[in-house]
Amino acid sequence: MEEEGKITKGKYAADISSIREAHDRIKSLVHKTPLLSSTSLNVLSGRQLYFKCECLQKGGAFKFRGACNAVFSLNDEDASKGVVTHSSGNHAAALALAAKLRGIPSYIVVPKNAPTCKIENVKRYGGQIVWSEAYVQSREEVANKVWQETGAIFIHPYNDGRILSGQGTISLEILEQAPHIDTLVVPISGGGLISGIALAAKSINPAIRILAAEPKGADDAAQSKAAGRIIRLPETDTIADGLRAFLGDFTWPVVRDLVEDIITVEDSEIIKAMKLCFEILKVVVEPSGAIGLAAVLSDTFQNNPSWKECNHIGIVLSGGNVDLAVLWDSLKKEK
């Protein structure tokens, strides 16, 4: 029996009601992604692991859920103006694809240092690319200019209740596919994914544990959790290009209140986890997507008595858009 209503309605940017509404809105448009398991990885981790393969989602990442919910939430008048965002990663392609499905234009502000594979995805889905410099201020200024010129509706990559609600549909699927899961391990960056997942999962099962996985070279969320306020880093340094954003005012309260802990890992651990996904699960996972497995296999997690009761762990493989040139270089360095 689901124990919904434990999280106060209206306290956060999304809730179980908005997440269920999102599910009804997008279920015919998104893939219900498989939940995989592996005896070999269970033995290696000493736990029962369940891998939610959002790397097999449309657009190659979980981002399509939130983008799809945001785009299809718009009334016809607003939708006709198109949508605009700034993103260097999977949200860019996801929004372009969602807009294409609705038959409206999308304007995607992309920094010049974005991964090639993700730029190609935006082009493939018909997004109109507008270039910016690599720093956040430039991305925001260019997006604002596009908004002024077109009237397009701005869809933030993560700091938006519609986005949180769309991402939360992952929990509805996981806990239907494996109701006995007692812990979820989720990548964290801007916090849209883990916020949506936590809000839905905690509403369904208040006892479930939510753990975040983050690169040590971009550990702003871990620092924020420790400080009790949002911390922004002067720079980030990690192979996980999808995990370089900072928490927003919609996502921080959820992370502060509902995420039990944040496990940080080295890039070398992420690369090893990617290889395990390739070799054992037979799925292509980008660095940001493999970090959950890296966290569960880390000494930090394995040796922490607080998590000894985490026996049935759901791990979100959040994306599979791999920049192959970077991957090959990284694998060579590991040899």
N, C-alpha and C positions, 0 to 999 in steps of 0.2 A: 504494500500500500504506500502510495506516495504521500509524503508529509509536506505538502506545499504550504506556502504562506508563512514560513519561518523567517523569511527576509522581508522586512517592512516595505510595503509597496510605496514607491515614490522616493525611497531613500537614495537609490542609485539611478543612473541614466537608463537602465533596462531592468526588467524583472521577468519572472517566469511567464507572466501573461504576455508581455511583448515578445518573448522568445517563442512561445507557442504560436502566436500570431505570425511571426516571421516564418516559422516552419510551415504553416498552412499556405503562406504566400509563395514560398520558393520551392516547395518540395517537388513540384513537377519540373523545375528548371535545374536543380542541382543533382549531383550524384549522391546516393546514399553509399558512402565509401565503405569498403570492407574493413573488418577487424581481424587482423592476422595474429597468429601466435607461432612460436618456434620452440621446440623442445631444447634445441641447442642453446638458444638465448636464455631460456628458463634456467638451465643448468649453470650457465655462465654467471647469471645474476643472482641465483639462489632464490628467485621469486617466480611467480606466474605473471608473465608479461603479455599485454594485449596491445597491438599496434593499430591505431586508427589512421588509416592511410589517406590522409588529405592530400598527399602527393599525387593521388589519382583523381582528385577533384577536377572539374572543368577549370581550365586556366592553369592547372598544375599546382594549385594551392588552396588552402582554406579561405583565402581572401574573397573568393567568388561568392561565398555565402553572404557575407556582410554587404558587399557591393550590390549583389542582386536584390537583397532586401531593401537597401537604400533606394535604388533606382525604381523598383516596382512599388515603393511606398509613395512616390511622387504623384500628385494629381496631374491630369493631362496637360493643363496649362503650364505648370512648372516644367514638366518633362519635355515639352515641346522646345524649350529653350536649350536643352542639352545639359550636360553635367561637366564639371571641371574638378580636377584634383591635382595635387603634386605628389609624386611618388617616384622612388628609384627602384621599386621592387614589384612584388606580386600584386599589390593593390592597383597599380597602374593598368596592368593587363586585365585584372578582374573587372574593373570599372568599364574599360573599353568593351569587354565582352558582354557585360550586363546591358550596357547602352545599346549595343548592336542588337541584342535580343529584343529590346523594347522599340527599336527603330528610331533612336534619337542620337544626336551627335555627342561625342565625348572629346574633351580637350584635356590632354594629359601633359602636365608640366613635368619634364624629366631632366634631372641634372646630367651634365655632360659625362660624369663618371659612372653612370648606371651600368650594370652588367649587360653585356650585349644580348644575351639570351632573353632577358626581360624586355629589352627594347624591341626585339623582334616579335615578341608576343603581342605587344601593344599594336604594332603595325599589322600583324596578322588579324587582329580583331577589329581593325578599322578605326582605332583611336587616332586623333589628330595630335601629333607630338609637337610640343612647344618647348624649346630648350631653355634651360636656366644654368646658372653657375652651380657649383657643387654644394655651396653652403645654404643653410636653411632659409636665411633671410632672402636670398635671391629667389629660391623656389616660391616662397610666399608672395613676394612682390610680383613675380611673373604671373602667378595664379590669380592674384587680385586684378592685374591688368586685363587678363583674359575675361574674368568675371565682368569687369566694367564694360568691355567691348561687346560681349555676347549676351550677358544676362544669365548665363548658364548657372545652374545650381551647384554650389560647392559641396563636395562630399569628402570629408576628412578621412584619411587612411584608417584612423582608429578612434579618434576622440569624438564619437558620435553615437548616440543611443541606438540608431538604426543599425549601425555596424556591429555594436555589441550584441544586439538581439540576433542578428544573422549568424554571428560566430557561435552564439550559445546553442544553436541547433545541433552542434556537434555533440554536446552532452546528451541531448534527447536520444540521439542515435546510439551512442556508446552504452548508455545505461539501459537501453532496450536490448542491445546485442549481448551485453554481459552485465546483468544487474548486480552481480556479486563483486564487481570491482570496488575496492576500498580506498584506492588512491589514484589520483590523476596527476601526471607529470606533463607540463605544458611549457613550450618556449615562451619567453617574455621579451618584449621590446617596448612598443608603445602601450601595450597592455590590452588591446582590444580583444585578442583571442582568449587570453586567460580570464579576463573579466567576464566575458559572455559565458565561457565554460563554467566558471566558478558560480555565477549567479544561478544558472540552471541546475548544475549538479547539487549545490548546497540546498536548493529548494526541494529537489527530489529526495535527496539523502543528506540530511544535515550532518551526519557523522563522517561523510567522505572527506578525505584529506586532499588538499590542492597544493601541489608543489610546483614552483617555477624553476625553469632551467635557463641559465644566462651565461654568456661568455665572460671570462675574467677581464678581457680587453674592452668590455662594454658593460660594466657591472653597475650602471646607474640605478637599476631597480633594487639591487641588493643594498646599495648605499642608502637609497631612499627609505627602504624598509627599516634599516638600522637607525636612521636619523629621525624617522617619523615625519618626513616632509619630502617633497620632490627634489631630487638632486639631479642636476644636469652636468654632464662631463664636458670639459673643454675640447676633448677629442676622443675618438674610439679607435680601437685597433683589433680587428677580429676578422677571420675568414667568413664568419656568418654575416653576410651583407644584409640579411633581412632583420638583424637584431641590433641595429644601431640607433633606433629612435628612442625618444625619452617619454616617460609617462605623461599623460595629460590629466586635466582636472576632472574628466569623466571616469578615467580608468584608475587613477591613483586611489580613490576611496575604496574601490573594490579590492585592489591589491593589498591595501593597508589592512582591511578588515577581514578578508576571506581567504587570503593566501597564507598558508601556514609557514612556509619558508621558501627561500630562494637559493638554489644550489648553483654555484658558479664552477665552470670547468675551463680548462685550457683548450686552445685550438687543436692541439695534438690529440686530445681526447675526442673532440668532435670529429676529426678526420678518421680516427679508428672506428668510431660508431658508424660513420658513413660507409666504410668498407664492410662492416658487419651487415648493414642493411643491404648492400649490393650482393654480398656473397652468400648470405644465409636467407634473408627474407626475399631476395630477388626483386627488390624495388629500388628505383632511383630516388634518392633523397638528397636534397641540397643541405649544406652545412646547418642552416637554421632549423631544418626539419629533423636532423639527426641528433640535436642537442639533448633531447629528452632521454634517449638511450644512453648517451654519454654521461648524463647526470646520474642515472640509476646504477651504472657500472662504476662510478667514481668512488674513491675511498671516502670522500666526504659523506656520501650517502650510505655506503656499505658499512662504515664504522660508526655511524651515529645511532646510539641506542633509542633515540626518539622515533626512529623509523623502522624498528625491528618488527613491528606489527603490520607493516605495509606488505601484504602477501600477494594481493591481486592488483597489479598496477596497470592502469591504462596510460599509454604513451602516445601523444599526438605527433605523428610524422607530418608536420605542417605544410611542407612544400617539396616539390621535386624539380624545380627549375634550376638546373645546375649549369653554371658557367664552366664549360669543360676545360677551357684554357687554364683557368685558375685551379681547377681540380687537379689536372695533370701535374702542374707545377708543385702543388701542395703534396701530392703523393710522392713525387720525386724527392722532396725534402725529407720525408719520413723514412726513406730507405737508408 
